[in-house]
């Protein structure tokens, strides 16, 4: 209740400040002080740079890699702030999968921002990274996109490809850091096999990496792009134990089917299933909160999952009819996945348990062949295919994590408490 009242108090002050701002300039200092007093202490890299008057960008030709998520809690967007600044020359906008407004599905074409007139170049169409020609008149590339903390969510692939382009062109690369919305402490394998890199698996990371985009950029520089001129504008106030709803930062849908923090937490496990012949709830009101198929015996799967001792989660047999995507218009039988305690819940372990249980209960009907696409770990895939003991699968994941964690530790920027 105290947290709720604090949030309401902050919202009241913020609304009043925004209303006043329409009439005359307002200092941000009282707003920031109120946020801290309300227990909402985190300032994103964008806020930190804004409050420094964007000084590192003064006199520079700037291109941004961004989408609708690059906003402050006051609703200011990175593009508008830079375009309005007299000392910054905003020359281009690059956008990842789903486009500038984060609502598109499939390939996205180039366009122009209606508000500012700045050209928008899609990095999810005929190209996946900026061309040398597009960077010819750019001094600094600025990256500000909200990630969700999962290896196969493609925004960190776009991050890596843009760093590669910046290194090739000799352009400075600046990351405005944001929270990992599902926390920065839990790390869970499998770890991507070297040689299985793709646009849905850019680097040898575990499925749940527990890192911010700024930290991932530092890892990419250390292991992939040693000559890129990287700088990270750190957040202020963020601790690794925080989920997004404890930071005071707004939730903005980063893609059409990622509509809540709850879905982001489920995605590292449930998302692994969507390359197989299962619906993961796309075309319903709750994507990634359910999964199923017309052929699934959901009660048999529900009974099987009771034996895995999964903590912080319950499964409820349901039926649903997706309006789009896989099995559109067909009645699917499946399970609703309800997180009862997110401090206990392990999304990757849960996703692997579902795959293992499917292999046991539906060996002929569940087509697991494309499960490797997002899993990207040949040994774990073979263990699931062979229906090996589940704890053997988890032991292999832990072995891989022991090799990854020192790599991760070398680039971390924030403390746990």
C-alpha positions as CSV (number, residue, x, y, z in Angstrom):
1,X,0.0,0.0,0.0
2,X,2.8,2.4,0.8
3,X,4.4,1.8,-2.6
4,X,1.1,2.4,-4.3
5,X,0.6,5.7,-2.4
6,X,4.1,6.7,-3.3
7,X,3.4,6.0,-7.0
8,X,0.2,8.0,-6.8
9,X,2.0,10.9,-5.2
10,X,4.7,10.9,-7.8
11,X,2.1,10.7,-10.6
12,X,0.2,13.7,-9.2
13,X,3.2,15.9,-9.0
14,X,4.3,14.7,-12.4
15,X,1.0,15.5,-14.0
16,X,1.0,19.0,-12.4
17,X,4.5,19.6,-13.7
18,X,3.6,18.6,-17.2
19,X,0.5,20.8,-17.2
20,X,2.6,23.7,-16.0
21,X,5.3,22.9,-18.6
22,X,2.8,23.7,-21.4
23,X,2.7,27.3,-20.2
24,X,6.3,27.9,-19.2
25,X,9.6,26.1,-18.7
26,X,9.9,24.1,-15.5
27,X,13.0,23.0,-13.7
28,X,13.3,19.2,-13.5
29,X,15.0,19.2,-10.1
30,X,11.7,19.2,-8.1
31,X,10.4,16.3,-10.2
32,X,13.6,14.2,-9.7
33,X,13.6,15.0,-5.9
34,X,10.0,13.9,-5.7
35,X,10.8,10.7,-7.6
36,X,13.5,9.8,-5.1
37,X,11.3,10.7,-2.2
38,X,8.6,8.4,-3.6
39,X,11.0,5.5,-3.7
40,X,11.3,5.6,-7.5
41,X,15.1,6.3,-7.7
42,X,16.2,5.1,-11.1
43,X,17.2,7.5,-13.8
44,X,17.8,6.0,-17.2
45,X,20.9,6.9,-19.3
46,X,18.7,9.2,-21.4
47,X,17.6,11.1,-18.3
48,X,21.2,11.4,-17.1
49,X,22.4,12.7,-20.5
50,X,19.5,15.1,-20.8
51,X,20.3,16.5,-17.4
52,X,23.8,17.1,-18.5
53,X,22.4,19.0,-21.5
54,X,23.6,16.3,-23.9
55,X,27.1,17.9,-23.7
56,X,28.9,14.9,-25.3
57,X,26.8,15.5,-28.4
58,X,27.4,19.2,-28.8
59,X,28.6,20.1,-32.2
60,X,28.2,16.5,-33.4
61,X,26.3,15.0,-36.3
62,X,24.2,12.4,-34.5
63,X,22.3,9.3,-35.6
64,X,20.1,7.3,-33.2
65,X,19.2,3.6,-33.1
66,X,15.9,3.6,-31.3
67,X,12.1,3.0,-31.2
68,X,9.2,4.2,-29.1
69,X,10.7,2.9,-25.8
70,X,13.4,5.7,-25.7
71,X,11.3,8.0,-23.4
72,X,11.7,9.6,-20.0
73,X,9.1,9.1,-17.3
74,X,7.8,12.6,-18.2
75,X,7.1,11.3,-21.7
76,X,10.0,13.0,-23.5
77,X,11.4,11.0,-26.5
78,X,15.0,10.9,-27.4
79,X,14.4,12.0,-31.0
80,X,12.4,15.1,-29.9
81,X,14.9,16.0,-27.3
82,X,17.8,15.8,-29.7
83,X,16.0,17.5,-32.6
84,X,15.0,20.4,-30.4
85,X,18.5,20.9,-29.0
86,X,20.4,23.8,-30.7
87,X,23.8,22.2,-30.2
88,X,23.0,18.8,-31.7
89,X,22.5,18.0,-35.3
90,X,20.2,14.9,-35.6
91,X,20.8,13.5,-39.0
92,X,19.2,10.0,-39.1
93,X,17.1,7.5,-37.2
94,X,17.8,3.8,-37.4
95,X,15.0,1.4,-36.2
96,X,15.1,-2.3,-35.2
97,X,12.6,-5.0,-35.8
98,X,9.0,-3.7,-35.4
99,X,9.9,-0.3,-36.6
100,X,10.1,3.2,-35.0
101,X,6.7,2.8,-33.3
102,X,7.4,-0.9,-32.3
103,X,4.0,-2.1,-33.8
104,X,5.0,-3.5,-37.2
105,X,5.3,-7.2,-38.0
106,X,7.6,-8.4,-40.8
107,X,9.9,-6.4,-42.9
108,X,9.8,-2.6,-42.3
109,X,10.5,0.0,-45.1
110,X,12.5,3.2,-44.8
111,X,10.4,6.3,-44.0
112,X,10.6,9.8,-42.5
113,X,9.7,10.9,-39.0
114,X,6.5,13.0,-39.3
115,X,7.3,15.2,-36.4
116,X,10.9,16.1,-37.2
117,X,11.4,15.3,-40.8
118,X,14.4,13.2,-40.0
119,X,14.9,10.2,-42.3
120,X,14.2,6.8,-40.7
121,X,16.3,3.8,-41.9
122,X,14.9,0.4,-41.2
123,X,17.3,-2.3,-39.8
124,X,14.7,-5.0,-40.3
125,X,14.1,-5.0,-44.1
126,X,16.7,-4.9,-46.9
127,X,19.5,-4.3,-44.3
128,X,20.3,-5.4,-40.8
129,X,23.0,-2.8,-40.0
130,X,23.7,0.8,-41.1
131,X,25.7,1.0,-44.4
132,X,29.0,2.8,-44.7
133,X,27.3,5.4,-46.9
134,X,24.6,6.1,-44.3
135,X,27.3,6.7,-41.7
136,X,29.5,8.9,-43.9
137,X,28.2,12.1,-42.3
138,X,27.7,10.7,-38.8
139,X,30.0,11.5,-35.8
140,X,28.1,9.6,-33.1
141,X,25.7,6.6,-33.1
142,X,23.4,6.7,-30.1
143,X,21.6,3.5,-29.0
144,X,18.6,3.7,-26.8
145,X,16.1,0.8,-26.9
146,X,14.5,-1.0,-24.0
147,X,15.5,-4.7,-24.0
148,X,13.7,-7.4,-22.1
149,X,16.6,-9.5,-20.8
150,X,16.4,-12.5,-23.2
151,X,19.1,-13.6,-25.6
152,X,16.8,-14.2,-28.6
153,X,14.9,-10.9,-28.4
154,X,16.5,-9.3,-31.4
155,X,17.3,-5.8,-30.1
156,X,20.6,-6.9,-28.7
157,X,21.4,-8.4,-32.1
158,X,20.7,-5.0,-33.6
159,X,23.0,-3.5,-30.9
160,X,25.8,-5.8,-32.0
161,X,25.4,-5.2,-35.7
162,X,25.4,-1.5,-35.2
163,X,28.5,-1.7,-33.1
164,X,30.1,-3.6,-35.9
165,X,29.1,-0.9,-38.4
166,X,30.4,1.8,-36.1
167,X,33.8,0.1,-35.8
168,X,34.0,-0.3,-39.6
169,X,33.1,3.4,-40.2
170,X,35.2,4.8,-37.3
171,X,32.1,6.3,-35.7
172,X,31.7,6.8,-31.9
173,X,29.1,4.5,-30.3
174,X,27.1,5.8,-27.3
175,X,24.7,3.5,-25.3
176,X,22.1,5.1,-23.1
177,X,21.5,2.4,-20.6
178,X,18.2,1.2,-19.3
179,X,17.1,-1.4,-16.7
180,X,16.9,-5.1,-17.5
181,X,13.2,-5.3,-16.8
182,X,13.3,-8.8,-15.4
183,X,16.2,-8.1,-13.1
184,X,20.0,-8.3,-13.2
185,X,20.9,-11.1,-10.9
186,X,19.3,-14.3,-12.3
187,X,21.3,-15.9,-15.2
188,X,20.1,-19.1,-16.8
189,X,21.3,-21.3,-19.6
190,X,21.5,-22.9,-22.1
191,X,24.4,-20.8,-23.5
192,X,24.5,-20.4,-27.3
193,X,27.0,-22.7,-29.0
194,X,29.9,-21.0,-30.9
195,X,29.0,-21.3,-34.5
196,X,25.2,-21.1,-34.0
197,X,25.1,-17.3,-34.1
198,X,22.2,-15.8,-36.0
199,X,19.9,-12.7,-35.8
200,X,18.1,-14.4,-33.0
201,X,21.3,-15.3,-31.2
202,X,24.0,-12.8,-31.9
203,X,26.6,-13.9,-29.4
204,X,27.4,-16.8,-27.0
205,X,25.1,-15.7,-24.2
206,X,22.7,-17.7,-22.0
207,X,19.0,-17.5,-22.7
208,X,18.5,-15.2,-19.6
209,X,21.7,-13.1,-19.4
210,X,20.9,-10.8,-16.4
211,X,22.6,-7.8,-18.1
212,X,21.7,-4.4,-19.3
213,X,22.2,-3.3,-22.9
214,X,25.2,-1.2,-21.7
215,X,26.8,-4.2,-20.1
216,X,26.1,-6.4,-23.2
217,X,27.7,-3.6,-25.4
218,X,30.8,-3.8,-23.1
219,X,30.9,-7.6,-23.6
220,X,30.6,-7.2,-27.4
221,X,33.5,-4.8,-27.4
222,X,35.6,-7.1,-25.3
223,X,34.9,-10.2,-27.3
224,X,33.8,-9.0,-30.8
225,X,34.6,-5.4,-31.6
226,X,37.8,-4.3,-29.7
227,X,38.3,-1.2,-31.8
228,X,34.8,0.3,-31.5
229,X,34.9,3.7,-29.6
230,X,32.2,2.7,-27.1
231,X,30.8,4.8,-24.2
232,X,28.0,3.9,-21.9
233,X,25.9,6.5,-20.1
234,X,25.1,4.6,-16.9
235,X,21.8,4.8,-15.1
236,X,21.6,6.3,-11.7
237,X,20.0,4.4,-8.8
238,X,19.5,1.0,-10.5
239,X,20.3,-2.1,-8.6
240,X,20.5,-5.6,-10.0
241,X,17.7,-6.9,-7.8
242,X,15.2,-4.5,-9.3
243,X,12.4,-5.4,-11.7
244,X,11.1,-2.6,-13.9
245,X,8.0,-2.0,-11.8
246,X,10.3,-1.0,-8.9
247,X,12.3,1.6,-10.8
248,X,9.8,4.4,-11.6
249,X,10.5,3.8,-15.3
250,X,7.4,3.4,-17.5
251,X,6.5,0.2,-19.2
252,X,6.3,0.9,-23.0
253,X,5.5,-2.1,-25.2
254,X,8.8,-2.8,-27.0
255,X,7.1,-5.0,-29.6
256,X,3.5,-5.8,-30.6
257,X,3.3,-9.0,-28.5
258,X,5.3,-7.9,-25.5
259,X,2.6,-6.1,-23.5
260,X,3.6,-6.4,-19.9
261,X,6.4,-7.1,-17.5
262,X,4.6,-10.4,-16.7
263,X,5.0,-11.5,-20.3
264,X,8.7,-10.3,-20.4
265,X,9.4,-12.6,-17.4
266,X,7.7,-15.6,-19.1
267,X,9.3,-15.0,-22.5
268,X,12.7,-16.7,-21.9
269,X,11.0,-20.0,-21.3
270,X,7.7,-19.9,-23.3
271,X,9.3,-18.0,-26.2
272,X,11.7,-21.0,-26.8
273,X,8.6,-23.1,-27.8
274,X,7.4,-20.9,-30.6
275,X,9.5,-22.3,-33.4
276,X,7.8,-25.6,-32.9
277,X,4.2,-26.6,-33.8
278,X,2.8,-24.8,-30.8
279,X,0.9,-21.6,-30.4
280,X,2.5,-19.4,-27.7
281,X,-0.6,-17.2,-27.5
282,X,0.1,-14.8,-30.4
283,X,-3.3,-13.7,-31.7
284,X,-4.8,-13.7,-28.1
285,X,-4.9,-11.0,-25.4
286,X,-2.1,-12.8,-23.4
287,X,0.8,-13.8,-25.7
288,X,3.5,-15.9,-23.9
289,X,1.1,-16.4,-20.9
290,X,-0.3,-19.5,-22.5
291,X,0.7,-22.1,-25.1
292,X,-1.2,-24.9,-26.9
293,X,-2.2,-26.6,-30.1
294,X,-5.2,-28.5,-31.6
295,X,-3.4,-31.8,-31.1
296,X,-2.3,-31.3,-27.5
297,X,-3.6,-33.4,-24.6
298,X,-3.4,-30.6,-22.1
299,X,-4.5,-32.6,-19.1
300,X,-1.8,-35.2,-19.8
301,X,0.8,-32.5,-20.0
302,X,-0.5,-30.7,-16.9
303,X,-0.2,-34.0,-14.9
304,X,3.3,-34.6,-16.2
305,X,4.5,-31.1,-15.2
306,X,3.4,-31.6,-11.6
307,X,6.4,-33.9,-11.2
308,X,9.1,-31.3,-12.0
309,X,8.9,-29.4,-8.7
310,X,8.8,-26.1,-10.5
311,X,8.6,-23.2,-8.0
312,X,6.7,-20.0,-8.2
313,X,4.4,-21.1,-11.0
314,X,1.2,-23.0,-11.6
315,X,-0.4,-24.3,-14.8
316,X,-4.1,-24.2,-15.6
317,X,-5.6,-26.3,-18.5
318,X,-7.3,-24.0,-20.9
319,X,-8.6,-23.8,-24.5
320,X,-8.2,-20.8,-26.7
321,X,-8.7,-19.8,-30.4
322,X,-5.9,-17.5,-31.7
323,X,-7.2,-14.8,-34.1
324,X,-3.8,-14.5,-35.9
325,X,-0.4,-16.2,-36.2
326,X,-0.1,-20.0,-35.7
327,X,-3.4,-21.9,-35.7
328,X,-5.3,-18.8,-36.4
329,X,-9.1,-19.5,-36.1
330,X,-8.4,-23.1,-34.7
331,X,-9.4,-24.3,-31.2
332,X,-6.2,-25.0,-29.3
333,X,-5.9,-26.9,-26.0
334,X,-3.1,-25.8,-23.8
335,X,-1.9,-24.4,-20.5
336,X,-2.1,-21.0,-18.9
337,X,1.2,-20.2,-17.1
338,X,0.6,-18.2,-13.9
339,X,3.6,-16.9,-12.0
340,X,2.7,-17.0,-8.3
341,X,6.0,-15.8,-6.9
342,X,8.5,-14.2,-9.3
343,X,11.3,-14.4,-6.7
344,X,11.0,-18.2,-6.9
345,X,10.0,-18.5,-10.5
346,X,12.7,-19.7,-13.0
347,X,11.4,-19.0,-16.6
348,X,14.1,-20.9,-18.4
349,X,13.9,-24.0,-16.2
350,X,10.2,-23.9,-16.7
351,X,10.5,-23.7,-20.4
352,X,12.9,-26.6,-20.6
353,X,10.6,-28.6,-18.3
354,X,7.7,-28.0,-20.7
355,X,9.8,-29.1,-23.6
356,X,11.0,-32.2,-21.7
357,X,7.4,-33.1,-20.7
358,X,6.2,-32.6,-24.3
359,X,8.8,-35.0,-25.5
360,X,7.6,-37.6,-23.0
361,X,3.9,-37.1,-23.4
362,X,3.6,-36.3,-27.1
363,X,6.7,-37.9,-28.8
364,X,4.9,-38.2,-32.2
365,X,2.8,-35.1,-32.2
366,X,5.2,-32.5,-30.9
367,X,7.6,-31.6,-33.7
368,X,10.7,-30.6,-31.8
369,X,13.0,-30.3,-34.9
370,X,13.0,-26.5,-34.9
371,X,13.3,-26.2,-31.1
372,X,17.0,-25.8,-31.6
373,X,16.5,-22.5,-33.5
374,X,16.2,-20.4,-30.4
375,X,17.7,-22.9,-28.0
376,X,21.0,-22.8,-30.0
377,X,22.6,-25.4,-27.8
378,X,23.2,-28.8,-29.5
379,X,23.9,-30.8,-26.3
380,X,20.8,-29.6,-24.5
381,X,18.7,-30.2,-27.7
382,X,20.0,-33.8,-27.9
383,X,19.3,-34.5,-24.2
384,X,15.7,-33.3,-24.7
385,X,15.4,-35.3,-27.9
386,X,16.6,-38.4,-26.0
387,X,14.3,-37.6,-23.1
388,X,17.3,-37.8,-20.8
389,X,16.7,-37.3,-17.1
390,X,15.7,-33.6,-16.6
391,X,18.3,-32.9,-13.9
392,X,21.0,-34.1,-16.3
393,X,19.8,-31.3,-18.7
394,X,19.9,-28.7,-15.9
395,X,23.4,-29.9,-14.8
396,X,24.7,-29.4,-18.3
397,X,23.2,-25.8,-18.3
398,X,24.9,-25.1,-15.0
399,X,28.3,-26.3,-16.3
400,X,28.0,-23.9,-19.3
401,X,27.0,-21.1,-16.9
402,X,30.1,-21.6,-14.8
403,X,32.2,-20.8,-17.9
404,X,30.1,-17.8,-18.8
405,X,29.8,-16.0,-15.5
406,X,33.4,-14.8,-15.3
407,X,33.0,-13.3,-18.8
408,X,29.9,-11.5,-17.6
409,X,31.4,-10.3,-14.3
410,X,34.2,-8.5,-16.2
411,X,31.7,-6.1,-17.8
412,X,29.1,-5.4,-15.1
413,X,28.4,-1.8,-14.2
414,X,25.9,-2.0,-11.3
415,X,25.8,-3.4,-7.8
416,X,23.2,-5.7,-6.4
417,X,22.2,-3.5,-3.4
